[in-house]
Amino acid sequence: MTLTQPGAIAALRFAEGKLYALDQTGLPWREEELELASAAAVTQAIRRLAIRGAPLIGVAAGYGVALELLREAGGDRRQTLERACTLLRDARPTAVNLARAVDRVRGAALDAPPGRAATAALEEARAIEAEEEAASSAIATRGAELLGGARRILTHCNTGALAAPGRGTAFAVLSELASAGGLEDVLVCETRPLLQGARLTVLEMARAQIPHRLVTDAAAPGLIASGRVDAVIVGCDRVAANGDVANKVGTYPLALAAREASIPFVVAGPSSSIDPACPSGAAIEIEERGADEVRNAAGQPLTLAETDCLNPAFDVTPASLVSALVTERRIVTPVDRQSLAALLEE
């Protein structure tokens, strides 16, 4: 892959008994594919954000469980399975897709006939990936219909193929709008501290040939207030039962700004990101990451080495600020406990 060459990006692929992942920590400057052959290797890649994005880490974790069963030809398969599941489930706490995928693959392995656990686990992992790819296509179509009149859209973090199988989630909507000639400008938030917008979304925008400009996180609310944005669209890592949304830190102020400007604040994500067991955003565990992510940028120090830092990776946007949730099943609006329960029952 030539990084700026037009076309889709393949973030993950399973081949010859191994999982290959594009190391996202090196993008956009360095392209390197990781070869992962165990649950521990997949876990480490997820923890250090070589693999990231809620739907994508779910898919990777599913394959991680299967990998462990495939490599353990003998011994106690049940013990191997449980060890792999525990390791992967704890890799990152906020995105519900990860735990859900692990549990699905575990269930498939446990239900399999004797000698078929590894095969059943791999088949389930592949099924999860296919479902997420199909969800991406449906989200793109539904989201483009919803935002058909918006020509200047702001987005945050990274929601393309580097975050979810297929074209992604919110990025898939933007891509669909661009294909129809309906986009004039996409403002991409840099997304501190790890710059997923500047490093990853801009790369995907360039490859998709979507008109875009990079803005600092701090500038975004003011740009919304000044009337230079028609709509905001973001992805999600977890949607609580009442509609509260956990997403990359910096999302909440965009929702507040969108409400004050009377423009849509839209969340796009697969139904696998909805967690009916989580009553509200207050119950979502917000991952806190290391201080070095804040002290540095692209490997360069920004402050004194001993500076204390607080680094929440996500924030929670109340459901009352969400104009619509675009899923592969349908568009949910208003976003509340009743509408989400009805969606999940369909």
C-alpha positions as MATLAB code, in Angstrom:
seq = 'MTLTQPGAIAALRFAEGKLYALDQTGLPWREEELELASAAAVTQAIRRLAIRGAPLIGVAAGYGVALELLREAGGDRRQTLERACTLLRDARPTAVNLARAVDRVRGAALDAPPGRAATAALEEARAIEAEEEAASSAIATRGAELLGGARRILTHCNTGALAAPGRGTAFAVLSELASAGGLEDVLVCETRPLLQGARLTVLEMARAQIPHRLVTDAAAPGLIASGRVDAVIVGCDRVAANGDVANKVGTYPLALAAREASIPFVVAGPSSSIDPACPSGAAIEIEERGADEVRNAAGQPLTLAETDCLNPAFDVTPASLVSALVTERRIVTPVDRQSLAALLEE';
ca = [
       0.000    0.000    0.000;
       1.229    3.457   -0.900;
      -0.081    5.639    1.894;
      -1.476    8.453   -0.268;
      -2.704    6.212   -3.078;
      -6.486    6.341   -3.548;
      -8.374    3.304   -2.323;
      -9.473    1.459    0.794;
      -7.164    0.625    3.672;
      -7.019   -2.951    4.990;
      -6.442   -2.656    8.730;
      -6.770   -6.384    9.503;
      -6.567   -9.642    7.600;
      -6.524  -13.265    8.716;
      -4.387  -15.577    6.600;
      -2.563  -18.871    7.048;
      -3.402  -19.176   10.707;
      -2.258  -15.685   11.684;
      -3.755  -12.241   12.086;
      -2.029   -9.442   10.203;
      -2.641   -5.893   11.398;
      -1.528   -2.549   10.055;
       0.383   -0.905   12.922;
      -1.551    2.329   13.353;
       1.013    3.843   15.707;
       3.341    4.422   12.753;
       0.817    6.082   10.455;
       0.954    8.208    8.396;
       4.742    8.171    8.263;
       5.489    4.470    8.389;
       3.600    1.491    7.019;
       4.239   -1.736    8.896;
       2.108   -4.870    9.116;
       2.234   -6.815   12.366;
       2.104  -10.621   12.366;
       0.072  -11.791   15.360;
      -0.115  -15.462   16.295;
      -1.476  -15.512   19.855;
      -4.029  -13.942   22.161;
      -1.202  -12.216   24.024;
       0.131  -10.638   20.833;
      -3.328   -9.379   19.850;
      -3.883   -8.034   23.370;
      -0.614   -6.130   23.292;
      -1.428   -4.658   19.864;
      -4.815   -3.468   21.161;
      -3.369   -1.991   24.354;
      -0.731    0.054   22.571;
      -3.273    1.193   19.924;
      -1.619   -0.557   17.004;
      -5.176   -1.856   16.567;
      -7.874    0.607   17.630;
     -11.468    1.644   17.000;
     -14.325   -0.064   18.845;
     -15.632   -2.338   16.049;
     -12.119   -3.191   14.862;
     -10.789   -4.178   18.265;
     -13.837   -6.388   18.677;
     -13.013   -8.194   15.441;
      -9.333   -8.458   16.387;
     -10.191   -9.846   19.820;
     -12.449  -12.470   18.262;
      -9.590  -13.615   16.079;
      -7.298  -13.510   19.113;
      -9.394  -16.125   20.888;
      -9.387  -18.338   17.801;
      -5.629  -17.944   17.402;
      -5.005  -19.238   20.896;
      -7.086  -22.343   20.291;
      -5.425  -22.951   16.932;
      -1.928  -22.793   18.403;
      -2.684  -25.025   21.405;
      -2.931  -28.446   19.789;
      -2.870  -30.309   23.088;
      -3.498  -29.661   26.758;
      -6.623  -28.384   28.434;
      -8.565  -26.558   25.712;
     -11.047  -25.128   28.226;
      -8.228  -23.633   30.284;
      -6.629  -22.206   27.138;
      -9.928  -20.685   26.077;
     -10.651  -19.048   29.416;
      -7.121  -17.679   29.721;
      -7.302  -16.116   26.250;
     -10.748  -14.642   26.868;
      -9.732  -13.050   30.166;
      -6.596  -11.571   28.641;
      -8.373  -10.071   25.644;
     -11.462   -8.869   27.511;
      -9.254   -6.790   29.795;
      -7.228   -5.216   26.973;
      -9.305   -2.010   26.955;
     -12.343   -1.345   29.161;
     -14.515    1.284   27.463;
     -15.564   -0.172   24.091;
     -18.270   -2.814   24.562;
     -17.533   -4.422   21.163;
     -14.380   -6.052   22.511;
     -15.995   -7.974   25.372;
     -19.022   -8.840   23.252;
     -16.888  -10.354   20.469;
     -14.796  -12.325   22.957;
     -17.919  -13.739   24.571;
     -19.420  -14.696   21.199;
     -16.308  -16.573   20.099;
     -16.013  -18.214   23.513;
     -19.612  -19.381   23.277;
     -19.054  -20.825   19.811;
     -15.998  -22.733   21.020;
     -17.816  -24.114   24.059;
     -20.810  -25.222   21.977;
     -18.655  -26.943   19.357;
     -18.436  -30.763   19.102;
     -15.262  -32.387   20.466;
     -12.235  -31.483   18.388;
     -14.001  -28.611   16.645;
     -13.517  -25.775   19.159;
     -10.769  -23.980   17.225;
     -12.627  -24.247   13.928;
     -15.863  -23.014   15.485;
     -14.059  -20.090   17.122;
     -12.482  -19.059   13.834;
     -15.792  -19.304   11.996;
     -17.441  -17.083   14.618;
     -14.636  -14.517   14.406;
     -15.065  -14.395   10.644;
     -18.823  -14.013   11.072;
     -18.315  -11.035   13.389;
     -16.034   -9.383   10.840;
     -18.569   -9.943    8.050;
     -21.370   -8.505   10.185;
     -19.355   -5.373   10.936;
     -18.550   -4.918    7.235;
     -22.240   -5.187    6.369;
     -23.080   -2.751    9.163;
     -20.623   -0.242    7.722;
     -22.361   -0.297    4.337;
     -25.797    0.150    5.870;
     -24.611    2.976    8.149;
     -23.126    4.776    5.143;
     -26.429    4.682    3.253;
     -28.631    5.664    6.186;
     -26.318    8.403    7.401;
     -26.021    9.963    3.955;
     -29.797   10.089    3.685;
     -30.023   11.792    7.071;
     -27.326   14.387    6.322;
     -28.061   14.867    2.644;
     -28.502   18.617    3.071;
     -25.281   19.188    5.025;
     -22.337   20.373    2.938;
     -19.893   21.389    5.701;
     -19.438   18.709    8.336;
     -17.106   18.431   11.312;
     -15.833   15.100   12.640;
     -13.671   13.968   15.544;
     -11.127   11.178   16.031;
     -10.970    8.372   13.446;
     -13.969    6.392   12.224;
     -12.868    4.934    8.887;
     -11.482    1.546    7.868;
      -8.767    1.943   10.501;
     -11.489    1.866   13.170;
     -14.103   -0.516   11.764;
     -14.298   -3.162    9.009;
     -15.559   -1.897    5.671;
     -15.564    1.882    5.222;
     -16.032    2.517    8.929;
     -18.848    4.316   10.726;
     -19.025    8.131   10.659;
     -16.331    8.156    7.970;
     -18.462    5.807    5.872;
     -21.261    8.386    5.951;
     -18.872   11.144    4.879;
     -17.522    8.935    2.106;
     -21.033    8.234    0.845;
     -21.890   11.942    0.857;
     -18.683   12.755   -1.005;
     -19.400   10.084   -3.628;
     -22.746   11.758   -4.295;
     -21.045   15.132   -4.690;
     -22.736   16.528   -1.615;
     -19.729   17.582    0.454;
     -18.073   20.953    0.268;
     -15.750   20.675    3.267;
     -15.002   18.283    6.145;
     -13.325   19.771    9.199;
     -11.203   17.130   10.918;
     -10.341   17.632   14.588;
      -6.716   16.748   15.338;
      -7.847   14.672   18.362;
      -5.276   15.094   21.091;
      -3.371   13.537   22.693;
      -2.576   10.857   20.101;
      -3.742   12.815   17.061;
      -5.937   10.144   15.501;
      -7.616   12.846   13.445;
      -4.397   14.405   12.187;
      -2.597   11.096   11.647;
      -5.332    8.698   10.588;
      -8.490   10.508    9.469;
      -6.570   12.940    7.276;
      -4.808    9.955    5.689;
      -8.122    8.275    4.955;
      -9.627   11.532    3.687;
      -6.716   11.974    1.303;
      -6.978    8.405    0.017;
     -10.745    8.791   -0.465;
     -10.190   12.192   -2.142;
     -12.671   13.907    0.188;
     -12.228   17.678    0.580;
     -11.055   18.334    4.125;
      -9.170   20.648    6.444;
      -7.460   19.888    9.731;
      -8.398   21.987   12.767;
      -7.214   22.001   16.364;
      -9.573   20.520   18.935;
      -9.814   23.858   20.724;
     -10.876   25.656   17.526;
     -13.777   23.328   16.742;
     -16.497   24.671   19.090;
     -15.809   28.231   17.965;
     -16.030   27.226   14.306;
     -19.383   25.609   15.008;
     -20.584   28.760   16.792;
     -19.477   30.958   13.888;
     -21.814   29.166   11.477;
     -19.101   27.412    9.476;
     -20.427   23.906   10.187;
     -23.745   22.397    9.075;
     -23.535   19.213   11.153;
     -21.243   17.208   13.416;
     -20.855   13.451   13.029;
     -18.793   11.161   15.248;
     -18.478    7.461   16.033;
     -18.978    5.767   19.388;
     -17.225    3.305   21.667;
     -20.237    2.478   23.812;
     -23.865    3.589   23.926;
     -25.539    3.094   27.300;
     -29.100    1.818   27.605;
     -30.403    5.373   28.121;
     -28.582    6.699   25.027;
     -25.559    8.332   26.666;
     -22.555    7.976   24.358;
     -18.925    7.315   25.239;
     -16.548    8.435   22.511;
     -13.043    9.806   22.134;
     -12.308   12.579   24.605;
     -13.234   15.942   23.116;
     -16.608   14.773   21.789;
     -18.726   16.266   24.574;
     -17.795   19.927   23.902;
     -18.660   19.420   20.231;
     -22.127   18.229   21.228;
     -22.606   21.257   23.469;
     -21.496   23.595   20.689;
     -23.783   21.883   18.166;
     -26.781   22.306   20.472;
     -26.083   26.011   20.969;
     -25.698   26.453   17.194;
     -28.886   24.465   16.495;
     -27.148   22.033   14.147;
     -27.378   18.215   14.187;
     -24.989   16.244   16.384;
     -25.082   12.744   14.918;
     -23.505    9.559   16.248;
     -22.834    6.686   13.852;
     -22.104    3.180   15.046;
     -23.168   -0.452   14.751;
     -25.713   -1.905   17.123;
     -22.843   -3.966   18.578;
     -21.762   -0.744   20.316;
     -25.038   -0.488   22.251;
     -24.801   -1.935   25.747;
     -28.254   -2.613   27.222;
     -26.621   -3.848   30.438;
     -25.106   -0.413   31.070;
     -27.849    1.811   32.538;
     -26.286    5.213   31.771;
     -23.080    7.001   30.902;
     -22.215    7.240   34.597;
     -21.708    3.460   34.607;
     -19.294    3.420   31.673;
     -15.713    2.781   32.719;
     -13.569    5.541   31.220;
     -10.104    4.300   30.396;
      -7.303    6.462   31.759;
      -4.083    6.108   29.834;
      -0.469    6.943   30.607;
       0.916   10.425   31.163;
       3.474   10.122   28.373;
       0.687   10.354   25.801;
       0.011   13.882   27.064;
       3.621   14.867   27.724;
       4.647   14.009   24.163;
       3.415   14.287   20.593;
       4.823   12.158   17.769;
       7.680   11.191   20.050;
       8.654   14.778   20.869;
       8.368   16.212   24.405;
       5.835   18.987   24.937;
       6.448   19.743   28.606;
       8.665   18.931   31.572;
       9.321   15.207   31.891;
       8.065   15.097   35.489;
       4.750   16.891   34.820;
       1.749   15.097   36.321;
      -1.006   14.447   33.793;
      -4.613   13.315   33.731;
      -5.391   11.408   30.535;
      -8.972   10.129   30.159;
      -9.251    8.501   26.737;
     -13.001    9.086   26.412;
     -15.794   11.351   27.567;
     -19.546   10.837   27.801;
     -22.108   12.843   25.846;
     -25.612   12.826   27.370;
     -28.331   11.375   25.178;
     -30.183   14.702   25.271;
     -27.440   16.224   23.099;
     -27.558   13.495   20.428;
     -29.783   14.372   17.474;
     -29.723   10.877   16.003;
     -27.932    7.559   16.279;
     -27.273    5.991   12.884;
     -27.058    2.201   13.067;
     -27.108   -0.532   10.440;
     -30.698   -1.363   11.415;
     -32.179    2.123   11.238;
     -31.779    5.698   12.425;
     -32.768    6.167   16.060;
     -34.273    9.497   17.078;
     -34.914   10.565   19.726;
     -32.112    8.632   21.370;
     -33.416    7.379   24.699;
     -34.051    4.226   26.697;
     -37.292    3.369   24.924;
     -36.028    3.894   21.378;
     -32.850    1.879   21.970;
     -34.744   -0.977   23.616;
     -37.086   -1.086   20.632;
     -34.138   -1.158   18.236;
     -32.483   -4.066   19.996;
     -35.723   -6.051   20.019;
     -36.090   -5.834   16.227;
];
